[in-house]
Amino acid sequence: MTEFPRLQRPALQPPDEITHGLFGRGRHLVRTHPLATDALLAVVLLALCTVWLAGSRFAGFHPAIVQTALVAAIAARRVCPSAVFLLTSAIAFAQWLLGFPLLGDAALLVALYTVAAHQSRIRALLAAGLLEAGAVMAAIRWEPAGPLPRSLLFLTATVVAALFAGLTVASGSRYLAWMDERARRLEVERDQQAALAAAGERTRIARELHDIVSHSLSVVITLADAAAIVSRADPGRGAEAMTEVSEVGRHALSDMRAMLGVLRTEELSADLAPQPGVAQLEALVDRVRATGLAVDLAVEGTPFPLGAAAGMTAYRIVQEALTNTLRHAQARRASVTIRYDAPQVRVRVADDGTAPPLDGHRGHGIDGMRERTALHDGVLQAGPVAGGGWLVSATLRSCPARSPAAMPG
């Protein structure tokens, strides 16, 4: 029995440190509530700066107002980064004119970081240049870290640190966004592959069921009709026909159970029968002969192993062709010829029916045979022949073994 492939969906999950843990929860909170988290940051920074200002010699009403304005502006830093940076820069310039240094100037570094993290690199560099000019002005006027060179180096280092911190975060954010997009695309591709695999399996199952059910029911119906006719005149022959009906039904049921059993279980059961092949053609022909249709089976050439797939395809083509003959052709005789011509095998099924089997637009039998043949790089032809009757001819390609083996049966 051919095992139907099962699609294994790959486990596609971002790293745990991105989606779980303290970092993941914090990142989610910051991204989903930007105003709330930035307002909290402003409150914490303002509290620290107020404590500093209260203990400094610059304590007073005006410094408190300026510092509050500086720090409060960063509450909207991610809503409009460039505007917040320009606003804090203007407030800081007014502070410089008033002549008192403030710890709240750290808000300028936060604003620069935000521009570098969320705006283009050009804007980040322009903002860094503007803030560096302010750092030079502050170093000259207040010398916050001692002598002018030392103060200038200290303030410049803080500007560069804020700039590169923002650029690093921007790069990390782009990488995470790329990972999210890649994961989304892989999930879409996985779902598409699953849908294609499911469609392929449905087609495969439908084809197998068609071959099994259509052929078996055709034989059963023909035998049942014959039994009904002859049972009155010859009850013995009628009983034989009904016995054959029972045998064909059991065989079809066994085939269906074997195929559906593969679909229900994760592992193949040891008692599942193999798929039919060329070796089972004699039994197939015997079942068709029991319906009253005379069928000749001939093998030409030197047989060689076809492989399970090609052998099953040859069997299904003969089965479908004889089924169509029983159902549509009104034939009295049919012939099946298997001709080996390495590396090809030719399957030929002909009948002498007066009406061609109209399977093309009513069902999928001929299309199924054509699909099976194409899987083996072959060609199938089906149609009426001159003088009456119907011919199905298929050529399958297979790799021959090094030493030919006799065909069983």
Residue, then its C-alpha position, 0 to 999 in steps of 0.5 A: m500500500t502506498e503511504f500518503p505523505r504527511l506534511q511536517r510543519p516546521a516549528l517557527q517561533p521567535p527567540d524566547e528572549i524576544t517574546h517572553g521574559l522581562f525584556g519581552r514584556g517590557r518591550h511589548l509594554v513600551r511599544t503598546h503604550p508609548l505616551a504612558t511610558d514616556a510620561l512615566l519617564a518624564v516624571v521620574l527624571l523630573a523628580l531626580c532633577t528637582v531634588w538636585l535643583a533644590g540642593s544647588r545654588f541655582a534653586g529658584f522659581h525661574p530655574a524650576i519653571v525652565q527645568t520642568a518645561l525641559v523635562a515635560a517635553i519628552a513625554a511626547r518624544r515618540v509621538c513627534p521626535s523631531a519637534v520635541f528635540l527642537l522644542t527642548s533645544a529652544i528651551a535650553f537656549a533660553q536657559w543658556l541666555l538666562g545663565f544657569p545650568l540645570l540637570g534637566d538638560a539630560a532631556l536633550l540627550v533623551a530627545l537626541y536618542t529618540v531622533a536617532a532611534h525613530q528618525s532617519r540617520i540624516r535627521a539624527l546627524l543634524a540633531a547631533g550637530l545642533l546638540e554638539a553646538g549647544a554642548v560647546m556653548a555650555a562648556i565655555r560658559w559653565e565648565p561643568a566638568g572642570p577646565l574647558p577641555r575636560s568639560l568639552l570632552f565630557l559633554t561631547a562624549t554624552v552627545v556621541a553616546a546618545l547618538f550611537a545608543g539611538l542608532t543601535v536601537a534603530s538597527g535592532s528594531r529594524y532587525l526585529a521587524w525583519m524577523d517578524e516579517r520573515a516569520r509572517r511570510l514563512e507562516v503564509e508559505r507554510d499554510q500555502q504548502a499545507a493547502l497544496a498538499a491537502a489538495g494533492e491528497r484529495t486528488r490522489i484519494a479521489r482517483e484511488l476511490h474512483d478506480i476501486v469503486s467504479h470498477s467494482l460496482s460496474v462488475v457487481i452491477t453486471l453480475a447482478d443483472a446476469a444473475a437476475i436473468v439466468s436464475r429463473a432458467d438456471p438457478g445454479r448459474g445464478a448462484e454462481a454469479m451471486t457468489e462472484v458478486s460477493e467476492v468482488g464486493r469483498h475485494a473492493l471493501s478490502d482495497m478501500r479498508a487498506m487505503l483508508g487505514v493508511l490515512r487513519t494511522e501514523e505508521l503502516s500496519a504490517d497486515l496491509a496488502p501491497q498496491p496491485g501491479v502487473a502481477q494482479l492483472e490475471a485476477l482482474v481479467d478473471r473478475v471481468r470475464a465473470t460478467g460475460l465479457a470475453v477478455d484476452l490477456a497477452v504479454e509481449g516482449t521480455p518482462f522486466p521489473l517496473g517498480a511499484a508505482a509504474g506497476m500500479t499505474a499499468y494495473r489502474i489503466v487496465q482496470e479503468a479501461l475495462t470498467n469503461t468497456l463494461r459500463h459504456a461500450q456494449a462490447r462482447r470482447a476485449s483484449v489487454t496487451i502488455r508489451y515490454d520494450a525496455p525502458q518502456v512498457r506499453v499498455r493496450v486495451a481494445d474492445d469491439g463495442t458499438a458505442p464508445p465509452l463516453d467518460g470524458h465529460r461525465g467523469h474523471g476516468i480518462d483524465g485520471m489515466r492521463e494523469r497517472t501516465a504523465l507521472h511516468d513521463g508517458v503518453l496516453q491515447a484514448g478514442p474510437v478506432a476505425g471499424g468500431g470499438w474503443l482503444v486505450s493505449a498508454t506508454l510508460r517509461s521505467c528504468p529496466a533492471r540489469s538482468p530481465a526477470a520473468m513477469p509473475g503470473 
